[in-house]
Amino acid sequence: MNQKNKNSTAPEAIWPGLEAGVPKPLMPYSPAIKAGGWVFISGQLASDFKTGLDASVASVNPFLNEQLAGESDFVLGNLRDTIAATGCDINKDMVRIWQWFVSDRPTHQEFEQGNNWPALSIAPYLDVRKNFIDSCPPSSSLGVRELMWRNTNLEVDMICFADDDESITFGEPTALGQHHPALRRGDWVFLASEGPVDWVNGHLTGSQVDGPTALAKHTWSHPDHWYTSTVEEQTRYTLEKLARLAETAGTSLDQTVKADVYIGHPRDFAAMDRVWRQTFPENPPARVVIPYMGMGAKGARVEISLTLLAGDASISKKTIETSDAPEQPGHEPQAVKAGNFLFFSTQMAFDSTGNLAEGMRRPENAPWYGSPGQNQMRYIMKNVDAISSAAGTSVENIVRRACFHSDLQWFADSIQSWASYFPGDKPASTTIGLDGPFVVSGANTLLDLISYVPD
């Protein structure tokens, strides 16, 4: 399938305007960015960007209609209108959706114990989503600690395609998440976030993709010996599931361009990474690993979603590495280029040893001195600039940013530095507050980035 773009390929910001009913954000980002036949939609919250939770949601009697339902209606309505302003349709052209739900669980202690259950129900959201989305594409639903506007509990961001192709879904919508597990659009395949759960029929074969029932028994390490790791077994099982889904969609794991990996406690990184090295011994995909994620199955320690090229894709992927930026802390390259897009691996203020770079925190005996938020963002962007140059693009061509802070206290300083790199249109953006610290101790900001690469 050859992707044909309906519009120009250079990055272009889309502003629906107040007449469309979409509030104008205060922060430096664009509601949507169109580039190379893709459309990146910024995260939306149920806020008027003036007072906090929008009055239309806050005024509803919570005993008659859950707040999450009201937020969902507000957010999805704005997303529908924003997508329409780009010339796309939320039902026909959306290929990927992320949903972030606020919960004060797991507590930090529960994360320490390996319990990643957020103790909340997203049923009100799923019920409302049916009013806007007929057939949900591959999805991620994660629990997080906080969002940018107080009293908001939901943020949603998306990717759509603006081309002449049609999406092909694989498997029936899952019984619980109500999304398709796999979708192909042109040269690209998207796989939903999967965890170590068994399916109704115990396996994935052909199009028999049903809802998960329980955590797979063999993804736990045996209680009577010390030779296995629960996180390793869950990672291995999850990747096996994704391999079968990829095959169903006409591709394979070696065509993976980018992986989103969600873990609970940062200490789970090492066990996950050991399995990653076995699964991708050569040419691993770009990978972003985000800790302190609340997961939808009790006992789950890892979830993974993938972006791949189709088996018969007309484009190929290329690993991007440069000595002008630090080596990644795990088994992933600095970035992977495929077609007109560059997918970065985790970007934090680390050096090539995997530790926090020098000068990135306040001195121990002068805790009032320095600006770690600004310093770390500048350091990160210096590395992003070097990687971009090696791939034939520039920082100004970043089209999507997902930013995770160990604490949202770091947002104000870091966003000032971030915005200074974009004198024109700002990238689409989503900002999430986690329960910190990250895998790199002392890091306060983690970036997940996609850039446009001109021909």
Buried (B, 14 or more C-beta within 10 A) or exposed (E): BEBEBEBEBEBBBBBBEEEBEBBEBEBBBBBBBBBBBBBBBBBBBBBBBEEBBBEEBBEBEEEEEBBBBBBBBBBBBBBBBBBEBBBBEBBEBBBBBBBBBBBEBBEEEBBEEBBBBBBBEBEBBBBBBEEBBEBBBBBBBBBBBBBBBEBBBBBBBBBBBBBEBEBBBBBEBBEBBBBBBBBBBBBBBBBBBBBBBBBEEEEBEEEEBBBBBEBBEBBBBEEEEEEEBBBBBBBBBBBBBBBBBBBBBBBBBBBBBBBBBBBBBBBBBEBBBBBBEEBBEEEBBBBBBBBBBBBBBEBBBBBBBBBBBBBEBEBEBBBBBBEEBBBBBBBBBBBBBBBBBBBBBBBBBBBEEBBBBEEBBBEEEEEEEBBBBBBBBBBBBEBBBBBBBBBEBBBBBBBBBBBBBBBBEBBEBBBBBBBEBBEEBBBBBBBBBBBBBBBBBBBBBBBBBBBBBEE
